[in-house]
Amino acid sequence: MRLRQIGVSNIADVKTATLEPNGQIGYELTESARPVTVGDLERIFGLKPGMSLDQSIIPPQSIPNCNKGIPMYGQFMNSA
């Protein structure tokens, strides 16, 4: 129950857990269950620290087109 109270919904997401002397539970999540950090996003998008997405190597005009291969995208856009 205490893991759920701190946001862990699946015990399989916990790599290690410890019961601290003060009664609190310490835990480490598996790599696939950890939240994404700014550093992760910088690495994924090839950004240098301090660089914004506007300055990244991703051409802004390619972002609106990224969903065009999804069949429902065209239907949704045509009905709007």
N, CA, C and O atoms as a printed pandas DataFrame, in Angstrom:
     atom_number atom_name residue_name chain_id  residue_number  x_coord  y_coord  z_coord
0              1         N          MET        A               1    0.814   -1.193    0.000
1              2        CA          MET        A               1    0.000    0.000    0.000
2              3         C          MET        A               1    0.861    1.262    0.000
3              4         O          MET        A               1    0.507    2.247   -0.648
4              5         N          ARG        A               2    1.969    1.247    0.707
5              6        CA          ARG        A               2    2.807    2.448    0.756
6              7         C          ARG        A               2    3.418    2.765   -0.602
7              8         O          ARG        A               2    3.583    3.937   -0.942
8              9         N          LEU        A               3    3.755    1.748   -1.381
9             10        CA          LEU        A               3    4.289    2.013   -2.715
10            11         C          LEU        A               3    3.239    2.703   -3.577
11            12         O          LEU        A               3    3.571    3.624   -4.323
12            13         N          ARG        A               4    1.997    2.285   -3.492
13            14        CA          ARG        A               4    0.933    2.950   -4.249
14            15         C          ARG        A               4    0.776    4.402   -3.821
15            16         O          ARG        A               4    0.499    5.268   -4.650
16            17         N          GLN        A               5    0.946    4.668   -2.556
17            18        CA          GLN        A               5    0.801    6.031   -2.050
18            19         C          GLN        A               5    1.885    6.956   -2.590
19            20         O          GLN        A               5    1.683    8.168   -2.663
20            21         N          ILE        A               6    3.026    6.399   -2.966
21            22        CA          ILE        A               6    4.098    7.239   -3.520
22            23         C          ILE        A               6    4.170    7.146   -5.041
23            24         O          ILE        A               6    5.130    7.627   -5.643
24            25         N          GLY        A               7    3.160    6.529   -5.673
25            26        CA          GLY        A               7    3.049    6.557   -7.120
26            27         C          GLY        A               7    3.525    5.322   -7.855
27            28         O          GLY        A               7    3.589    5.339   -9.085
28            29         N          VAL        A               8    3.863    4.250   -7.154
29            30        CA          VAL        A               8    4.298    3.020   -7.814
30            31         C          VAL        A               8    3.082    2.105   -7.912
31            32         O          VAL        A               8    2.585    1.613   -6.899
32            33         N          SER        A               9    2.602    1.879   -9.141
33            34        CA          SER        A               9    1.390    1.079   -9.301
34            35         C          SER        A               9    1.672   -0.393   -9.579
35            36         O          SER        A               9    0.784   -1.231   -9.415
36            37         N          ASN        A              10    2.895   -0.721   -9.997
37            38        CA          ASN        A              10    3.228   -2.101  -10.338
38            39         C          ASN        A              10    4.517   -2.494   -9.622
39            40         O          ASN        A              10    5.548   -1.849   -9.811
40            41         N          ILE        A              11    4.471   -3.522   -8.820
41            42        CA          ILE        A              11    5.648   -3.958   -8.063
42            43         C          ILE        A              11    6.787   -4.370   -8.999
43            44         O          ILE        A              11    7.954   -4.310   -8.610
44            45         N          ALA        A              12    6.465   -4.786  -10.217
45            46        CA          ALA        A              12    7.497   -5.172  -11.184
46            47         C          ALA        A              12    8.337   -3.968  -11.617
47            48         O          ALA        A              12    9.430   -4.144  -12.156
48            49         N          ASP        A              13    7.842   -2.753  -11.390
49            50        CA          ASP        A              13    8.590   -1.540  -11.734
50            51         C          ASP        A              13    9.673   -1.213  -10.712
51            52         O          ASP        A              13   10.505   -0.340  -10.957
52            53         N          VAL        A              14    9.676   -1.899   -9.572
53            54        CA          VAL        A              14   10.635   -1.631   -8.502
54            55         C          VAL        A              14   11.846   -2.537   -8.668
55            56         O          VAL        A              14   11.730   -3.763   -8.657
56            57         N          LYS        A              15   13.016   -1.911   -8.821
57            58        CA          LYS        A              15   14.263   -2.674   -8.927
58            59         C          LYS        A              15   14.706   -3.141   -7.543
59            60         O          LYS        A              15   14.981   -4.325   -7.346
60            61         N          THR        A              16   14.775   -2.221   -6.591
61            62        CA          THR        A              16   15.107   -2.558   -5.207
62            63         C          THR        A              16   14.257   -1.697   -4.279
63            64         O          THR        A              16   13.856   -0.588   -4.632
64            65         N          ALA        A              17   13.993   -2.223   -3.096
65            66        CA          ALA        A              17   13.263   -1.468   -2.078
66            67         C          ALA        A              17   13.902   -1.757   -0.727
67            68         O          ALA        A              17   14.372   -2.866   -0.473
68            69         N          THR        A              18   13.912   -0.749    0.133
69            70        CA          THR        A              18   14.471   -0.910    1.480
70            71         C          THR        A              18   13.519   -0.294    2.489
71            72         O          THR        A              18   12.820    0.677    2.201
72            73         N          LEU        A              19   13.508   -0.867    3.653
73            74        CA          LEU        A              19   12.763   -0.282    4.761
74            75         C          LEU        A              19   13.759    0.516    5.585
75            76         O          LEU        A              19   14.675   -0.045    6.184
76            77         N          GLU        A              20   13.573    1.823    5.610
77            78        CA          GLU        A              20   14.494    2.719    6.296
78            79         C          GLU        A              20   14.262    2.660    7.810
79            80         O          GLU        A              20   13.180    2.273    8.252
80            81         N          PRO        A              21   15.268    3.040    8.610
81            82        CA          PRO        A              21   15.118    3.024   10.073
82            83         C          PRO        A              21   13.955    3.877   10.584
83            84         O          PRO        A              21   13.399    3.601   11.647
84            85         N          ASN        A              22   13.592    4.912    9.825
85            86        CA          ASN        A              22   12.487    5.776   10.263
86            87         C          ASN        A              22   11.116    5.238    9.838
87            88         O          ASN        A              22   10.099    5.897   10.055
88            89         N          GLY        A              23   11.084    4.039    9.233
89            90        CA          GLY        A              23    9.824    3.429    8.822
90            91         C          GLY        A              23    9.406    3.739    7.402
91            92         O          GLY        A              23    8.435    3.167    6.906
92            93         N          GLN        A              24   10.118    4.634    6.738
93            94        CA          GLN        A              24    9.806    4.976    5.353
94            95         C          GLN        A              24   10.333    3.887    4.418
95            96         O          GLN        A              24   11.229    3.125    4.784
96            97         N          ILE        A              25    9.773    3.819    3.217
97            98        CA          ILE        A              25   10.239    2.866    2.215
98            99         C          ILE        A              25   11.075    3.620    1.195
99           100         O          ILE        A              25   10.623    4.598    0.600
100          101         N          GLY        A              26   12.303    3.149    1.001
101          102        CA          GLY        A              26   13.144    3.674   -0.062
102          103         C          GLY        A              26   13.044    2.722   -1.240
103          104         O          GLY        A              26   12.922    1.513   -1.044
104          105         N          TYR        A              27   13.094    3.239   -2.453
105          106        CA          TYR        A              27   12.972    2.360   -3.617
106          107         C          TYR        A              27   13.736    2.931   -4.803
107          108         O          TYR        A              27   13.998    4.131   -4.884
108          109         N          GLU        A              28   14.081    2.042   -5.710
109          110        CA          GLU        A              28   14.702    2.417   -6.977
110          111         C          GLU        A              28   13.880    1.762   -8.072
111          112         O          GLU        A              28   13.636    0.556   -8.037
112          113         N          LEU        A              29   13.452    2.560   -9.048
113          114        CA          LEU        A              29   12.657    2.027  -10.147
114          115         C          LEU        A              29   13.547    1.388  -11.201
115          116         O          LEU        A              29   14.717    1.744  -11.338
116          117         N          THR        A              30   12.982    0.440  -11.945
117          118        CA          THR        A              30   13.699   -0.127  -13.082
118          119         C          THR        A              30   13.868    0.966  -14.132
119          120         O          THR        A              30   13.158    1.971  -14.104
120          121         N          GLU        A              31   14.789    0.777  -15.038
121          122        CA          GLU        A              31   15.077    1.805  -16.040
122          123         C          GLU        A              31   13.846    2.136  -16.880
123          124         O          GLU        A              31   13.617    3.302  -17.201
124          125         N          SER        A              32   13.059    1.140  -17.235
125          126        CA          SER        A              32   11.885    1.393  -18.080
126          127         C          SER        A              32   10.750    2.093  -17.333
127          128         O          SER        A              32    9.833    2.617  -17.965
128          129         N          ALA        A              33   10.795    2.111  -16.008
129          130        CA          ALA        A              33    9.726    2.734  -15.222
130          131         C          ALA        A              33   10.098    4.119  -14.706
131          132         O          ALA        A              33    9.261    4.799  -14.112
132          133         N          ARG        A              34   11.331    4.544  -14.922
133          134        CA          ARG        A              34   11.760    5.857  -14.422
134          135         C          ARG        A              34   11.149    6.980  -15.252
135          136         O          ARG        A              34   10.957    6.824  -16.458
136          137         N          PRO        A              35   10.844    8.104  -14.620
137          138        CA          PRO        A              35   10.340    9.258  -15.373
138          139         C          PRO        A              35   11.415    9.814  -16.310
139          140         O          PRO        A              35   12.610    9.682  -16.047
140          141         N          VAL        A              36   10.985   10.420  -17.375
141          142        CA          VAL        A              36   11.901   11.040  -18.328
142          143         C          VAL        A              36   12.443   12.319  -17.711
143          144         O          VAL        A              36   11.697   13.090  -17.108
144          145         N          THR        A              37   13.745   12.543  -17.863
145          146        CA          THR        A              37   14.372   13.758  -17.349
146          147         C          THR        A              37   14.721   14.688  -18.501
147          148         O          THR        A              37   14.669   14.293  -19.666
148          149         N          VAL        A              38   15.072   15.911  -18.176
149          150        CA          VAL        A              38   15.515   16.868  -19.187
150          151         C          VAL        A              38   16.744   16.314  -19.909
151          152         O          VAL        A              38   16.871   16.461  -21.125
152          153         N          GLY        A              39   17.637   15.684  -19.172
153          154        CA          GLY        A              39   18.825   15.087  -19.779
154          155         C          GLY        A              39   18.473   14.000  -20.775
155          156         O          GLY        A              39   19.115   13.886  -21.820
156          157         N          ASP        A              40   17.456   13.194  -20.467
157          158        CA          ASP        A              40   17.002   12.164  -21.403
158          159         C          ASP        A              40   16.507   12.802  -22.697
159          160         O          ASP        A              40   16.851   12.348  -23.788
160          161         N          LEU        A              41   15.701   13.854  -22.575
161          162        CA          LEU        A              41   15.171   14.530  -23.762
162          163         C          LEU        A              41   16.280   15.167  -24.583
163          164         O          LEU        A              41   16.247   15.121  -25.813
164          165         N          GLU        A              42   17.259   15.758  -23.918
165          166        CA          GLU        A              42   18.390   16.348  -24.641
166          167         C          GLU        A              42   19.125   15.278  -25.429
167          168         O          GLU        A              42   19.529   15.508  -26.569
168          169         N          ARG        A              43   19.298   14.119  -24.829
169          170        CA          ARG        A              43   19.993   13.026  -25.501
170          171         C          ARG        A              43   19.156   12.486  -26.667
171          172         O          ARG        A              43   19.700   12.214  -27.737
172          173         N          ILE        A              44   17.841   12.329  -26.474
173          174        CA          ILE        A              44   16.959   11.803  -27.517
174          175         C          ILE        A              44   16.914   12.737  -28.716
175          176         O          ILE        A              44   17.011   12.289  -29.859
176          177         N          PHE        A              45   16.768   14.026  -28.462
177          178        CA          PHE        A              45   16.626   14.985  -29.544
178          179         C          PHE        A              45   17.953   15.551  -30.029
179          180         O          PHE        A              45   17.977   16.400  -30.921
180          181         N          GLY        A              46   19.049   15.092  -29.454
181          182        CA          GLY        A              46   20.356   15.560  -29.891
182          183         C          GLY        A              46   20.617   17.008  -29.534
183          184         O          GLY        A              46   21.325   17.706  -30.260
184          185         N          LEU        A              47   20.060   17.467  -28.433
185          186        CA          LEU        A              47   20.243   18.857  -28.018
186          187         C          LEU        A              47   21.488   18.994  -27.164
187          188         O          LEU        A              47   21.888   18.066  -26.461
188          189         N          LYS        A              48   22.079   20.147  -27.238
189          190        CA          LYS        A              48   23.167   20.477  -26.326
190          191         C          LYS        A              48   22.542   21.082  -25.071
191          192         O          LYS        A              48   21.498   21.726  -25.168
192          193         N          PRO        A              49   23.146   20.897  -23.899
193          194        CA          PRO        A              49   22.576   21.477  -22.678
194          195         C          PRO        A              49   22.310   22.974  -22.843
195          196         O          PRO        A              49   23.170   23.716  -23.319
196          197         N          GLY        A              50   21.124   23.405  -22.451
197          198        CA          GLY        A              50   20.748   24.808  -22.554
198          199         C          GLY        A              50   20.090   25.178  -23.872
199          200         O          GLY        A              50   19.564   26.283  -24.005
200          201         N          MET        A              51   20.107   24.274  -24.854
201          202        CA          MET        A              51   19.505   24.549  -26.155
202          203         C          MET        A              51   18.019   24.189  -26.093
203          204         O          MET        A              51   17.656   23.154  -25.535
204          205         N          SER        A              52   17.170   25.027  -26.657
205          206        CA          SER        A              52   15.737   24.737  -26.645
206          207         C          SER        A              52   15.366   23.900  -27.864
207          208         O          SER        A              52   16.156   23.773  -28.799
208          209         N          LEU        A              53   14.162   23.330  -27.852
209          210        CA          LEU        A              53   13.705   22.553  -29.002
210          211         C          LEU        A              53   13.631   23.416  -30.253
211          212         O          LEU        A              53   13.813   22.915  -31.362
212          213         N          ASP        A              54   13.364   24.718  -30.084
213          214        CA          ASP        A              54   13.317   25.618  -31.234
214          215         C          ASP        A              54   14.662   25.700  -31.936
215          216         O          ASP        A              54   14.718   25.959  -33.138
216          217         N          GLN        A              55   15.737   25.484  -31.206
217          218        CA          GLN        A              55   17.079   25.578  -31.770
218          219         C          GLN        A              55   17.634   24.206  -32.156
219          220         O          GLN        A              55   18.786   24.104  -32.579
220          221         N          SER        A              56   16.839   23.165  -32.016
221          222        CA          SER        A              56   17.325   21.806  -32.241
222          223         C          SER        A              56   17.446   21.498  -33.722
223          224         O          SER        A              56   17.156   22.334  -34.578
224          225         N          ILE        A              57   17.880   20.285  -34.002
225          226        CA          ILE        A              57   18.066   19.854  -35.383
226          227         C          ILE        A              57   16.770   19.381  -36.023
227          228         O          ILE        A              57   16.761   19.042  -37.206
228          229         N          ILE        A              58   15.671   19.350  -35.268
229          230        CA          ILE        A              58   14.389   18.916  -35.806
230          231         C          ILE        A              58   13.764   20.089  -36.552
231          232         O          ILE        A              58   13.463   21.113  -35.939
232          233         N          PRO        A              59   13.562   19.961  -37.872
233          234        CA          PRO        A              59   12.941   21.063  -38.605
234          235         C          PRO        A              59   11.496   21.255  -38.146
235          236         O          PRO        A              59   10.727   20.294  -38.133
236          237         N          PRO        A              60   11.112   22.475  -37.770
237          238        CA          PRO        A              60    9.759   22.711  -37.259
238          239         C          PRO        A              60    8.667   22.275  -38.227
239          240         O          PRO        A              60    7.599   21.842  -37.794
240          241         N          GLN        A              61    8.915   22.382  -39.529
241          242        CA          GLN        A              61    7.887   22.012  -40.496
242          243         C          GLN        A              61    7.621   20.512  -40.525
243          244         O          GLN        A              61    6.586   20.094  -41.043
244          245         N          SER        A              62    8.523   19.683  -39.984
245          246        CA          SER        A              62    8.304   18.234  -39.989
246          247         C          SER        A              62    7.439   17.777  -38.823
247          248         O          SER        A              62    6.904   16.669  -38.860
248          249         N          ILE        A              63    7.287   18.586  -37.804
249          250        CA          ILE        A              63    6.522   18.176  -36.625
250          251         C          ILE        A              63    5.033   18.001  -36.941
251          252         O          ILE        A              63    4.470   16.990  -36.522
252          253         N          PRO        A              64    4.351   18.914  -37.651
253          254        CA          PRO        A              64    2.929   18.696  -37.938
254          255         C          PRO        A              64    2.673   17.487  -38.830
255          256         O          PRO        A              64    1.564   16.953  -38.819
256          257         N          ASN        A              65    3.653   17.041  -39.596
257          258        CA          ASN        A              65    3.466   15.935  -40.525
258          259         C          ASN        A              65    3.730   14.571  -39.907
259          260         O          ASN        A              65    3.554   13.557  -40.582
260          261         N          CYS        A              66    4.140   14.512  -38.660
261          262        CA          CYS        A              66    4.572   13.246  -38.079
262          263         C          CYS        A              66    3.442   12.240  -37.921
263          264         O          CYS        A              66    3.720   11.044  -37.830
264          265         N          ASN        A              67    2.184   12.662  -37.883
265          266        CA          ASN        A              67    1.065   11.734  -37.687
266          267         C          ASN        A              67    0.336   11.378  -38.974
267          268         O          ASN        A              67   -0.662   10.660  -38.921
268          269         N          LYS        A              68    0.789   11.846  -40.115
269          270        CA          LYS        A              68    0.052   11.623  -41.354
270          271         C          LYS        A              68   -0.010   10.163  -41.766
271          272         O          LYS        A              68   -0.897    9.790  -42.535
272          273         N          GLY        A              69    0.902    9.317  -41.281
273          274        CA          GLY        A              69    0.863    7.898  -41.606
274          275         C          GLY        A              69   -0.171    7.132  -40.808
275          276         O          GLY        A              69   -0.395    5.951  -41.071
276          277         N          ILE        A              70   -0.802    7.768  -39.850
277          278        CA          ILE        A              70   -1.811    7.117  -39.015
278          279         C          ILE        A              70   -3.169    7.289  -39.692
279          280         O          ILE        A              70   -3.585    8.419  -39.944
280          281         N          PRO        A              71   -3.883    6.168  -39.999
281          282        CA          PRO        A              71   -5.142    6.266  -40.745
282          283         C          PRO        A              71   -6.167    7.216  -40.136
283          284         O          PRO        A              71   -6.825    7.948  -40.875
284          285         N          MET        A              72   -6.322    7.229  -38.823
285          286        CA          MET        A              72   -7.328    8.083  -38.190
286          287         C          MET        A              72   -6.982    9.563  -38.286
287          288         O          MET        A              72   -7.869   10.409  -38.174
288          289         N          TYR        A              73   -5.713    9.890  -38.491
289          290        CA          TYR        A              73   -5.282   11.285  -38.526
290          291         C          TYR        A              73   -6.009   12.049  -39.629
291          292         O          TYR        A              73   -6.535   13.136  -39.393
292          293         N          GLY        A              74   -6.037   11.478  -40.834
293          294        CA          GLY        A              74   -6.688   12.147  -41.959
294          295         C          GLY        A              74   -8.174   12.332  -41.731
295          296         O          GLY        A              74   -8.724   13.386  -42.052
296          297         N          GLN        A              75   -8.836   11.316  -41.178
297          298        CA          GLN        A              75  -10.265   11.415  -40.908
298          299         C          GLN        A              75  -10.541   12.500  -39.879
299          300         O          GLN        A              75  -11.486   13.276  -40.024
300          301         N          PHE        A              76   -9.725   12.553  -38.852
301          302        CA          PHE        A              76   -9.908   13.556  -37.806
302          303         C          PHE        A              76   -9.695   14.953  -38.370
303          304         O          PHE        A              76  -10.484   15.857  -38.098
304          305         N          MET        A              77   -8.639   15.137  -39.152
305          306        CA          MET        A              77   -8.322   16.458  -39.676
306          307         C          MET        A              77   -9.364   16.910  -40.694
307          308         O          MET        A              77   -9.665   18.100  -40.774
308          309         N          ASN        A              78   -9.924   15.975  -41.479
309          310        CA          ASN        A              78  -10.928   16.345  -42.473
310          311         C          ASN        A              78  -12.271   16.683  -41.841
311          312         O          ASN        A              78  -13.053   17.436  -42.421
312          313         N          SER        A              79  -12.549   16.135  -40.657
313          314        CA          SER        A              79  -13.825   16.408  -40.003
314          315         C          SER        A              79  -13.797   17.701  -39.197
315          316         O          SER        A              79  -14.844   18.198  -38.784
316          317         N          ALA        A              80  -12.618   18.241  -38.973
317          318        CA          ALA        A              80  -12.491   19.450  -38.145
318          319         C          ALA        A              80  -12.885   20.691  -38.907
319          320         O          ALA        A              80  -12.836   21.793  -38.359
